[in-house]
């Protein structure tokens, strides 16, 4: 399999996982698969790529942008970096979905937040955290208004 094939496979699994998170009921087994199964598979791939390829890159490291560029300068290490993103974005997406369900946030309102997290991880996280900060007072105001 080529590196492009591995990249396509990882993207397909990630897209299917996000589609399931957004569109399907949040069955306990599905949440467990999305919280642990898929991120663990990605993490195993990431770990193997880092161990086999990243440790051998001359000039690679984390102390400067130039070192990070060198570190990600090969297809296997670039794929490792992509798996890093896919792993953590999905993990954060599941966390957001569970927190949003806890707060009773409509699944319809969760869709744009989860889509932002899928496409632009930290932006989706930031939007959710901002909304979550407002939710406790919103729920209190809603319950008081109906009393």
Beta strands, then each sheet from edge to edge (+ up, - down):
end
